[in-house]
Structure formats: C-alpha cells, structure tokens
C-alpha cells in the first residue's frame, strides 16, 4: 500500500484517484493544475499497475480514461513544459477549444479500450465527461474509439500468439476457467495440486479429482470469488444455467467483505477506478435476488420449461450490476450500451434499461452522483447544465431573481493606462482572475463605462516585459498597428512559467516609488469582446449563458453601461447562491432589488483593502 501511495506524495498529487472528477471539472471550464502533466501520466500508470496487480478490490478503468485524455492533450500540443521542448507540429490545435476536443476524444478512447465498447465510449464522453459537444466532434470521437478498441484487442491477442478470435466482447459467456477446489473445506487447492479446467455450465464437476484420497465433492465458493481478479469473479457471477454454483451464505459473506474493502481501497491516494467494484457488488446482490427466485420457484431449464428460463441467477446478476452502476454514477444511455457491448446479450436490453432508470430515480432522491460528490470533496467548481437551488426543501425559481442579487460587489476595475506600481499592488492584494476596464476620464459620458476585461495572467505577462513600460502619462492619439507584445502569443499563454522571478519583480515594483511614474498601456491587450449583462437580467438566464458559453467572468452593468459588479464561476455555485438568496427568501423578497448599493474600488484603494474588507476579493477563479 505504501508503494502505491508514495509516488503521489513525492510527485504530482493530481495522479491520485481515478482522475475522472478532475477530468470532468476541466472539461466543464475549471482549471485544475497538473492533471495533464507527463509526470501525472507516469505516476498514474505505475500506481494503477501496482494496485490492480496486487489484487486490491479496484479496477483500471478510471485511470485508463484519465490516461487516454492525457495522451489526447499531449498529441494535440506536441510540446511539453516538463521536458522542455516544443515541436513545430499541430500548432493550429494549440488553442483551448481544440485541446478540449482532443481531451474528450482521449477520454472516450479510454472507455472504449477498457470495456471494448466503442459506442459506449462515445456516449460516455457525451453524457458524463464533456460539458460542450458538437455533431462534428461525434464522428471524430467515434473513430478514435474504434481505433482504440481494435488496437487494444490486437495487443490482447499477444497472449494467444496474436491469433485474433474475432470477438470484441469484454465478458464472454463461453470462456473456460480454473476453479480452486478445497480440501476438507479449508484449503483453496487440492492436495495433489491438480486443478482441472471446466466451463461455467459444468458446475457438477467443480470438485477435486476422484483419484485424490481427500476427495469430498466440494469447492470453496468464497475462494472462487475472492482468490481471482475482479473481472474473473464477475464472469462467474454472470454465468448462466449455474443456478446452485453459489449459495446464500457465501454470497452474503463476499458482499459484506468486498463492500468494506472496496470502500477502504477507494479512500487512499491510489490510482484506481471504481467500475469493477461497482459491477462486482451489483452482481453479488443481483445473484442473491436470482437465487431467491430459484429457491421459490425451482430451477427452470431451457429444455424443461422454456417460458421460465429467464429465471436465472446469472441474468439477475447482470441486471443487478447494471442497476448498482447506474445508481452510483447516474449514467443512463451510455451505461446501457456499455452493458450490451461487454456482454453481447441484447435480449436483456429492456430489463437492464428499466433497472438503470429506476436506480437513477431512487439515487436522485437521496444524494448526488458519485463523481459529482467527488468534485465537491476536491473543491472543483462544477456547473451543472441546469441550476438546482434548494430552500426549505423546495426548488427555487431563479427567474424571480436578478443578476444583481448574485454578483460580487464592489468590482475592482483598471484603467487603460496604469502605473506599474499600482498594477503590482493590485496583483499582490487581490486574487481575482480578471479585471473589468473602465475609462480613466472623468467626463460624464465616459466615466466608468465598460470597455472590456483583462485577465490576471495577461497583466503578469505585461509586467514581465519591461520594454512595454512608458514614462508619459498621456494616451497616444491612435493605437499602434503592431504591438510590442504579440496579442496572439499573449492569448496562447495559460500560465506564467517563471513564477519566482515574477514574484520578485512584483514585490520590487510595489516597494519602489519610482514606478509610480512608469506606466503600461493596457488598451491594446484588453478583451473588447467580453460578455456583459444588465443588472436586472434574469438570474436563471445568467446561469445558462455563463454555462453554455463556458465563461470565466461575466461583467454586470447598470442602465448607463457602468460596471456595478462581476459574476464568476464560484458566484454561481449552488451553496454560494443559497447563501445570497437565503435571506431574501426568508423575508419573501424573491423579486426585490438587493439593498446593497455597489460601489467602485479605485486602484489607489486596492492596497489599503484587506480580504475581509472587500467583498469583491476572491480566490483566483479556476
């Protein structure tokens, strides 16, 4: 266990766990650090291989999805900050949209490789992983899933001298297994160490050879399920026409024991998935239900009573596995297709679909889906497709509220021409991710009018380029045709690489009064296409616009187009809106204006305000 966890303590902690919550949060618009780093790929592969091969009750599916997205992110960029190279290939894909599409395709390919389900991989990426989807992306992702499935099956054929059997099914019904008989109910093997291979339908022969003197016509049912890998145990539970292969006591024993171990194994920082444990646990209680039906109505064989042949514990195990997986993850369409592809059993399509929908409805009554709950545990701000705000156990209608009642105020604004020292104090004393720009003129027709937004990273890059510093306070009559710092290059930078040098420069600029008379012209680098809304805009539609467009900042204006507030991802989180709207709902003022009057924070006041004094100061928006 220490060997599995130690790499996550020394190297990036982002490699811990399955990686699915971080991947879902990133594709939703949050910026999670180091999840697509090459160190994360190496550590996750090593930890996952050790965890799965050790026999822990975990699966490799989650890390395979994360590693697939890592490969997609790397192939789309052809550069690595860790390794220090940038190849002149695929430069047209070095933008956030194409990078996100490659990551979505990589995650879908990971699902297809893990389950041998190309259609399921496409639907999984569409339903659970990606928050932004297009029809053009669908066939591209489906093609990558097909290539991933065929490639995986080709490598798996290496175990049989590269002989392809033409079967891509993940859980085959006709495979041959080696059961471990017991000696007097205690030992997992026969005394002569001869283990005979039989198919699942030959349950009556799961015994020690009769030539053995200690032959007792028994085999350990618990050892059969626990002394093999999770996939092999699921094979046994799904087997058909083996009604009495497992009895009640062994099934209940394994269910309790495995459930506790699965919960314990998912807690430490192990790179492992939860799919195999979910299928295993669901198959166990499904098999118990099927065994109960057999005990009540007897064994119904196909040859004896074809009408009641569906009453098979293996069939109930399949339905139980799908229901438990669906109840935990709340997947519907993709899970149904995945279960069909991994079992190749289309006749149970309708029962599986009904079980998954019922499990989802029941689960929604109690708690969030598993991966969304992990997003909350990891403090990743995730915005669902529709806002769900509860007050007094009732859903709040956000159409009765306005953007003014959810915005952060007062906003911290900048002017087109700012001194280096004031910008340095701004970055030191605030942790905003973006700043609205307003004119520096005091003329009534221009004062506090919204001009655009400039991000924190852009300000940091500008401060690192001293050739942009100017000594004159007068604005030029016209903007230069070619800026001193290429705007396209500035937009492709997601973070500052030399953080230590940046911190030293900012502190030196803030402490030296000389930089009060040295200025930077921010006008050429401001985003004039930034989205803004009126303060009386519907809060529900504000959420939809923010979520659909994948925004980081949304500026709120009054009737005179003056900046009165700003909305970020964290302001639209459920708990934050419940805190702001709760007092209004308690007073029955769902459609009244907020009593707080917004005010501005001038640049000269920023250095004097603490985080507690300024309601607009928040952490950097991820």
C-alpha positions in Angstrom: 0.0 0.0 0.0 2.8 2.4 0.8 4.4 1.6 -2.6 1.1 2.7 -4.3 0.7 5.9 -2.3 4.3 7.1 -2.1 4.6 8.4 -5.7 1.6 10.7 -5.1 3.3 12.2 -2.1 6.6 12.9 -3.9 5.3 13.7 -7.4 2.1 15.5 -8.5 -0.9 14.7 -6.2 -3.1 15.1 -9.3 -2.3 11.5 -10.2 -4.2 10.2 -7.1 -7.6 8.6 -7.5 -9.3 7.7 -10.8 -8.8 11.2 -12.3 -12.4 11.3 -13.5 -13.5 14.2 -11.2 -10.6 16.3 -12.3 -11.2 15.5 -16.0 -15.0 16.3 -15.7 -14.2 19.6 -13.9 -11.6 20.6 -16.5 -14.0 20.0 -19.4 -16.6 21.9 -17.6 -14.5 25.0 -17.6 -12.5 24.8 -14.3 -8.7 24.9 -14.5 -7.2 22.1 -12.5 -3.4 22.2 -12.2 -1.1 19.4 -13.4 -3.8 16.9 -14.4 -2.3 16.8 -18.0 1.3 16.7 -17.0 3.6 14.0 -18.2 4.6 13.3 -14.6 1.0 12.6 -13.8 0.9 10.1 -16.7 3.9 8.1 -15.5 2.9 8.1 -11.8 -0.7 7.1 -12.6 0.4 4.3 -14.8 2.8 2.9 -12.2 0.4 3.2 -9.3 -2.6 1.7 -11.3 -0.5 -1.2 -12.4 0.7 -2.0 -8.9 -2.8 -1.6 -7.4 -4.6 -3.8 -9.9 -1.9 -6.5 -10.0 -1.8 -6.7 -6.2 -5.4 -7.9 -6.0 -7.0 -4.9 -4.3 -10.7 -4.5 -4.9 -10.2 -1.8 -7.6 -10.3 -1.6 -11.3 -8.1 0.0 -14.0 -11.0 1.7 -15.9 -10.9 5.2 -14.3 -7.1 5.7 -14.7 -7.3 4.4 -18.3 -9.8 7.1 -19.1 -7.6 9.7 -17.5 -4.5 8.4 -19.3 -6.4 8.5 -22.6 -7.2 12.1 -22.0 -3.5 12.7 -21.1 -2.5 11.2 -24.5 -5.1 13.3 -26.3 -3.9 16.5 -24.6 -0.2 15.7 -25.5 -0.8 14.8 -29.1 -2.8 18.0 -29.7 0.0 20.3 -28.5 3.3 18.5 -29.4 5.1 20.4 -26.6 6.0 19.7 -23.0 7.0 22.3 -20.4 8.3 19.5 -18.1 10.6 18.0 -20.8 11.3 21.5 -22.3 10.5 21.0 -26.0 8.0 22.4 -28.4 7.9 20.7 -31.8 6.6 22.7 -34.9 3.7 20.3 -35.4 -0.1 20.7 -34.9 0.4 24.4 -34.0 -3.1 25.1 -35.2 -4.5 23.0 -32.4 -2.8 25.0 -29.7 -5.9 26.7 -28.5 -8.4 25.9 -25.7 -11.2 24.6 -27.9 -9.2 22.1 -30.0 -7.3 21.0 -26.9 -10.6 20.3 -25.1 -11.9 18.3 -28.1 -8.7 16.1 -28.1 -9.1 15.5 -24.4 -12.7 14.5 -24.9 -11.7 12.1 -27.7 -8.9 10.7 -25.5 -11.3 10.0 -22.6 -13.8 8.3 -24.9 -10.9 6.1 -26.3 -10.0 5.2 -22.7 -13.6 3.9 -22.1 -13.6 2.0 -25.4 -10.2 0.4 -24.5 -11.3 -0.5 -21.0 -14.6 -2.2 -21.9 -14.2 -3.0 -25.6 -17.2 -0.7 -26.2 -16.6 1.9 -28.9 -20.2 3.1 -28.9 -20.3 3.2 -25.1 -17.1 5.2 -25.1 -18.7 7.8 -27.4 -21.9 8.0 -25.3 -19.9 8.1 -22.0 -17.9 11.1 -23.2 -21.0 12.8 -24.4 -23.2 12.1 -21.3 -20.8 12.3 -18.4 -17.4 13.8 -19.3 -17.8 16.6 -21.7 -19.9 19.7 -21.0 -19.6 21.1 -24.5 -20.4 18.9 -27.5 -20.9 19.3 -31.2 -22.1 17.0 -34.0 -18.8 17.4 -35.8 -17.0 16.1 -32.7 -19.2 13.0 -32.5 -17.9 11.1 -35.6 -14.3 12.1 -34.8 -14.6 10.7 -31.2 -16.3 7.6 -32.5 -13.5 7.0 -35.0 -10.9 7.3 -32.2 -13.0 4.8 -30.1 -13.0 2.3 -32.9 -9.2 2.6 -33.4 -8.7 2.3 -29.6 -10.9 -0.9 -29.4 -9.2 -2.6 -32.3 -5.7 -1.7 -31.1 -6.5 -3.0 -27.6 -7.8 -6.3 -28.9 -4.8 -6.6 -31.1 -2.4 -6.3 -28.1 -4.6 -8.6 -26.1 -4.2 -11.3 -28.8 -0.5 -11.4 -27.9 -1.4 -13.7 -25.1 -2.6 -16.2 -27.7 0.3 -15.8 -30.2 -1.6 -12.9 -31.9 -4.4 -15.1 -33.1 -7.5 -13.0 -33.4 -10.7 -14.8 -32.4 -13.0 -12.2 -33.9 -14.7 -11.4 -30.6 -14.5 -8.0 -29.0 -16.9 -8.9 -26.1 -15.5 -7.9 -22.7 -17.3 -10.5 -20.7 -17.6 -13.7 -22.8 -20.1 -16.4 -21.7 -18.3 -19.4 -23.1 -14.8 -19.0 -21.5 -13.1 -21.7 -19.6 -12.0 -21.1 -16.0 -9.9 -22.8 -13.4 -11.7 -23.3 -10.1 -9.8 -24.0 -6.9 -11.4 -26.9 -5.0 -10.9 -27.2 -1.3 -9.5 -29.9 1.0 -11.9 -30.5 3.8 -13.4 -27.0 3.3 -10.2 -25.2 4.3 -7.5 -25.3 1.7 -8.0 -23.4 -1.6 -6.3 -26.2 -3.6 -6.4 -30.0 -3.8 -3.6 -31.9 -2.2 -2.2 -33.1 -5.5 -2.1 -29.5 -6.9 -4.0 -30.6 -10.0 -6.5 -28.0 -11.0 -9.0 -29.1 -13.7 -10.4 -26.7 -16.2 -14.2 -26.7 -16.8 -16.7 -24.4 -18.3 -19.2 -22.5 -16.3 -22.0 -24.9 -17.2 -20.1 -27.9 -15.7 -20.8 -27.0 -12.1 -21.2 -30.6 -11.0 -17.6 -31.2 -11.9 -16.1 -28.4 -9.8 -14.6 -30.9 -7.4 -11.2 -32.4 -6.7 -10.2 -35.3 -8.9 -11.7 -38.6 -7.6 -8.3 -40.1 -7.6 -7.5 -37.9 -4.6 -7.8 -39.6 -1.3 -9.3 -36.5 0.3 -12.0 -36.1 -2.4 -15.1 -34.6 -0.8 -17.1 -33.3 -3.8 -16.9 -29.7 -2.6 -15.2 -26.5 -3.6 -14.8 -23.2 -1.8 -17.3 -20.7 -3.1 -15.8 -17.8 -1.3 -12.3 -18.6 -2.6 -13.7 -18.9 -6.1 -14.9 -15.3 -5.9 -12.1 -13.7 -3.8 -9.0 -15.6 -5.0 -9.3 -14.3 -8.6 -9.4 -10.9 -10.2 -12.5 -8.8 -10.1 -13.1 -9.4 -13.8 -12.9 -13.2 -13.4 -15.3 -13.1 -10.4 -17.8 -11.1 -12.4 -17.5 -13.8 -15.1 -18.5 -16.4 -12.6 -21.4 -14.3 -11.2 -22.7 -13.6 -14.8 -22.6 -17.3 -15.8 -25.9 -18.8 -17.0 -27.5 -22.2 -16.1 -25.4 -22.5 -13.0 -28.2 -22.0 -10.5 -26.6 -23.6 -7.5 -23.0 -22.6 -8.2 -23.1 -20.1 -5.3 -25.4 -20.3 -2.2 -26.7 -17.7 0.1 -24.1 -17.7 2.9 -21.0 -17.4 0.6 -22.7 -14.6 -1.5 -23.6 -12.6 1.6 -20.2 -13.1 3.1 -18.4 -11.9 -0.1 -20.8 -9.0 -0.4 -20.1 -7.6 3.0 -16.4 -8.3 2.9 -15.9 -6.9 -0.6 -18.1 -3.8 0.0 -16.0 -2.9 3.1 -12.7 -3.5 1.3 -13.9 -1.5 -1.8 -14.8 1.5 0.3 -11.5 1.3 2.1 -9.4 0.9 -1.1 -11.1 4.0 -2.7 -10.1 6.2 0.2 -6.3 6.3 -0.1 -4.5 8.1 -2.9 -4.4 5.1 -5.2 -4.7 5.5 -8.9 -7.5 3.1 -9.4 -11.1 3.0 -10.7 -14.4 2.2 -9.2 -16.1 0.5 -12.1 -15.1 -3.1 -11.3 -16.1 -2.8 -7.6 -19.5 -1.3 -8.7 -20.1 -4.2 -11.1 -18.9 -6.7 -8.6 -21.2 -5.5 -5.8 -24.2 -5.2 -8.0 -23.6 -8.6 -9.5 -23.5 -10.1 -5.9 -26.8 -8.7 -4.7 -28.3 -9.4 -8.2 -27.2 -13.0 -7.9 -28.8 -13.2 -4.4 -32.1 -12.0 -5.8 -31.9 -14.5 -8.6 -31.1 -17.3 -6.1 -34.2 -16.3 -4.1 -36.3 -16.6 -7.2 -34.9 -20.1 -7.9 -35.5 -21.1 -4.3 -39.1 -20.1 -4.5 -40.0 -21.5 -7.9 -37.3 -24.1 -8.6 -34.7 -24.4 -11.3 -36.2 -23.6 -14.8 -34.1 -25.1 -17.6 -34.4 -24.1 -21.2 -35.1 -27.7 -22.2 -37.7 -28.3 -19.5 -39.6 -25.0 -19.3 -38.5 -22.5 -21.9 -41.1 -19.9 -20.8 -39.5 -19.6 -17.3 -35.9 -19.9 -18.5 -35.2 -16.3 -17.8 -35.3 -17.0 -14.1 -31.5 -17.5 -13.9 -29.3 -16.1 -11.1 -26.7 -15.1 -13.8 -29.2 -13.0 -15.6 -30.2 -11.3 -12.3 -26.5 -10.7 -11.6 -26.2 -8.8 -14.9 -29.3 -6.7 -14.1 -28.0 -6.1 -10.6 -24.6 -5.0 -11.8 -26.2 -2.5 -14.2 -28.5 -1.1 -11.5 -25.8 -0.6 -9.0 -23.5 1.1 -11.5 -26.4 3.3 -12.7 -27.5 4.2 -9.2 -24.0 5.3 -8.2 -22.9 7.1 -11.4 -26.4 8.1 -12.7 -25.4 7.1 -16.2 -28.3 6.0 -18.4 -27.8 5.8 -22.1 -24.1 5.2 -22.1 -24.2 2.6 -19.3 -27.0 0.6 -21.1 -24.9 0.5 -24.3 -21.8 -0.4 -22.4 -23.5 -3.3 -20.7 -24.8 -4.6 -24.0 -21.4 -4.4 -25.6 -19.5 -6.1 -22.8 -21.9 -9.0 -22.5 -23.2 -9.2 -26.1 -26.7 -10.1 -24.7 -29.2 -8.0 -26.5 -32.2 -9.9 -25.1 -31.8 -8.3 -21.7 -31.7 -4.7 -23.1 -35.1 -3.7 -21.8 -34.7 -5.2 -18.2 -31.3 -3.5 -18.0 -32.7 -0.2 -19.1 -35.6 -0.3 -16.7 -33.2 -1.3 -13.8 -30.8 1.6 -14.6 -33.6 4.2 -14.9 -35.2 3.0 -11.6 -31.8 3.1 -9.8 -31.2 6.6 -11.1 -34.5 7.9 -9.9 -34.0 6.4 -6.5 -30.5 7.7 -6.2 -31.5 11.2 -7.2 -33.9 11.3 -4.2 -31.0 10.9 -1.8 -27.7 12.4 -3.0 -25.5 13.5 -5.9 -23.9 11.1 -8.3 -20.6 9.7 -7.2 -18.3 11.7 -9.5 -20.2 15.0 -8.7 -19.8 14.2 -5.0 -16.1 13.8 -5.5 -16.0 17.1 -7.3 -17.3 18.7 -4.1 -14.8 16.8 -2.0 -11.9 18.0 -4.2 -13.4 21.6 -4.2 -13.6 21.8 -8.0 -16.3 24.3 -9.1 -18.6 22.4 -11.4 -21.7 24.0 -13.0 -24.4 21.5 -14.0 -26.5 22.0 -17.1 -29.4 23.4 -15.0 -29.1 25.3 -11.7 -30.7 23.5 -8.7 -31.1 25.8 -5.7 -33.0 24.4 -2.7 -34.5 26.4 0.1 -36.8 24.9 2.8 -36.6 21.6 0.8 -38.1 23.3 -2.2 -36.6 24.1 -5.6 -36.1 27.9 -6.0 -37.3 29.5 -9.2 -34.3 31.7 -10.3 -36.4 33.6 -12.8 -37.7 35.6 -9.8 -34.2 36.9 -9.1 -31.8 39.1 -11.0 -28.1 39.0 -11.7 -27.6 41.9 -9.2 -28.5 39.6 -6.3 -25.8 37.1 -7.2 -22.9 39.3 -8.4 -19.8 40.1 -6.4 -19.5 43.7 -5.5 -17.7 46.1 -5.4 -15.8 45.3 -8.6 -12.0 46.0 -8.8 -11.5 47.9 -12.1 -8.5 49.1 -14.1 -7.9 51.9 -16.5 -6.4 51.8 -20.0 -3.2 53.4 -18.6 -2.0 52.3 -15.2 1.2 52.8 -13.3 3.5 49.7 -12.8 3.4 50.2 -9.0 -0.4 50.2 -8.9 -0.7 47.1 -11.0 1.8 45.4 -8.8 -0.2 46.3 -5.7 -3.3 45.0 -7.4 -1.8 41.6 -8.0 -0.4 41.4 -4.5 -3.6 42.4 -2.6 -6.2 40.7 -4.7 -6.5 37.2 -6.2 -9.0 37.9 -9.0 -8.7 36.1 -12.3 -9.9 39.1 -14.3 -10.5 42.8 -14.0 -13.0 45.0 -15.9 -11.6 48.0 -17.6 -13.2 51.5 -17.5 -12.0 54.8 -19.0 -9.8 56.9 -16.9 -11.6 60.1 -18.0 -13.9 62.0 -15.5 -16.2 63.1 -18.3 -19.8 62.2 -17.5 -20.3 60.5 -20.9 -17.2 58.3 -20.4 -16.9 57.8 -16.6 -17.0 54.1 -15.5 -18.2 52.9 -18.9 -17.4 49.2 -19.6 -14.6 48.8 -22.1 -13.7 45.1 -21.7 -11.8 42.7 -19.4 -8.1 41.9 -19.0 -7.1 38.7 -17.2 -4.6 38.3 -14.3 -2.3 36.2 -16.5 -2.2 38.9 -19.1 -1.2 41.5 -16.5 1.5 39.3 -15.2 2.9 38.8 -18.7 2.9 42.5 -19.3 4.8 43.2 -16.1 7.4 40.7 -17.2 8.1 42.7 -20.4 9.9 45.9 -19.4 10.0 47.1 -23.0 6.3 47.9 -22.6 7.0 50.5 -19.8 6.4 54.1 -20.6 7.1 57.3 -18.8 4.5 59.6 -20.4 1.0 59.8 -18.8 -0.7 60.9 -22.0 -2.5 58.4 -24.1 -1.5 58.1 -27.7 -3.7 59.5 -30.4 -4.0 56.1 -32.1 -3.2 52.6 -31.3 -0.1 51.1 -33.0 -0.7 48.7 -35.8 1.9 46.2 -34.4 2.0 45.9 -30.6 5.3 45.5 -28.7 3.9 42.2 -27.4 2.1 40.0 -29.9 -1.5 39.6 -28.8 -1.9 36.2 -30.3 1.2 35.0 -28.3 -0.3 36.5 -25.2 -3.5 34.7 -25.6 -1.8 31.3 -26.0 -0.1 31.6 -22.6 -2.2 29.9 -19.9 0.2 30.4 -17.0 3.5 32.1 -16.2 6.4 29.6 -16.2 8.9 31.5 -14.1 6.8 32.2 -11.0 9.7 33.0 -8.7 11.0 35.7 -11.0 7.5 37.2 -11.3 7.0 37.4 -7.6 10.3 39.1 -7.1 9.6 41.7 -9.8 6.1 42.4 -8.5 7.4 43.0 -4.9 10.2 45.2 -6.2 7.8 47.3 -8.3 5.3 47.7 -5.4 8.0 48.8 -2.9 9.8 51.3 -5.2 8.1 54.7 -5.5 9.8 55.3 -8.8 7.3 53.0 -10.6 4.5 55.5 -9.7 5.7 57.5 -12.8 6.2 54.5 -15.1 3.1 53.3 -16.9 1.8 50.5 -19.1 -0.7 51.0 -21.9 -3.3 48.2 -21.3 -5.6 49.3 -24.2 -4.1 47.1 -26.9 -4.4 43.9 -24.8 -7.9 44.3 -23.3 -10.7 41.9 -24.5 -13.3 44.1 -26.0 -15.5 41.1 -26.9 -16.1 40.3 -23.2 -19.7 39.3 -22.4 -21.7 41.6 -20.2 -25.3 41.7 -18.9 -27.6 44.2 -17.3 -28.1 44.1 -13.5 -31.8 43.4 -14.0 -31.1 40.3 -16.1 -32.8 37.1 -15.0 -30.5 35.0 -12.7 -31.6 31.8 -14.3 -30.7 33.0 -17.8 -27.5 34.4 -16.4 -26.6 30.9 -15.3 -27.5 29.4 -18.7 -25.4 32.0 -20.6 -22.4 31.6 -18.3 -22.6 27.7 -18.5 -23.3 27.5 -22.2 -20.6 29.9 -23.4 -18.0 28.5 -20.9 -17.2 31.9 -19.4 -14.7 32.7 -16.7 -16.0 36.2 -16.0 -19.4 38.0 -16.6 -19.5 41.7 -16.0 -22.7 43.2 -14.7 -23.7 46.7 -15.9 -26.3 49.3 -14.9 -28.6 51.2 -17.2 -25.8 53.6 -18.1 -23.4 50.8 -19.0 -21.3 51.4 -15.9 -19.7 48.4 -14.2 -21.5 47.6 -10.9 -20.4 44.0 -10.3 -18.9 40.8 -11.7 -20.0 37.2 -11.7 -17.6 34.3 -11.8 -18.0 30.5 -11.7 -17.9 30.5 -7.9 -20.7 33.0 -7.6 -23.0 30.6 -9.5 -22.2 27.6 -7.3 -25.2 26.2 -5.5 -24.0 26.9 -2.0 -23.0 30.5 -2.8 -26.4 31.4 -4.4 -28.2 29.7 -1.4 -26.2 32.0 0.9 -27.0 35.1 -1.0 -30.6 34.3 -1.8 -31.5 32.7 1.5 -32.1 36.0 3.5 -34.3 37.3 0.6 -36.3 34.1 0.6 -36.8 34.2 4.3 -38.2 37.7 4.0 -40.3 36.7 1.0 -38.4 39.2 -1.2 -37.7 36.9 -4.2 -38.2 39.7 -6.7 -36.9 42.8 -4.9 -33.7 44.7 -5.5 -30.7 44.0 -3.4 -30.4 46.5 -0.6 -26.6 46.7 -1.0 -25.6 49.6 -3.3 -22.5 48.7 -5.4 -19.5 51.0 -5.3 -16.2 51.0 -7.1 -12.8 50.2 -5.7 -10.2 52.6 -7.3 -6.7 51.4 -7.9 -5.3 53.7 -5.2 -7.5 52.0 -2.6 -6.7 48.4 -3.5 -3.5 48.2 -1.5 -5.4 49.5 1.6 -8.2 47.0 1.5 -7.8 43.6 3.2 -9.6 40.5 2.0 -12.1 40.8 4.8 -12.9 44.4 4.0 -13.5 43.9 0.3 -16.4 41.7 -0.6 -15.2 41.5 -4.2 -11.9 39.9 -3.3 -12.0 36.2 -4.0 -9.6 33.5 -4.9 -8.3 33.1 -8.4 -11.2 31.7 -10.5 -10.3 28.2 -11.6 
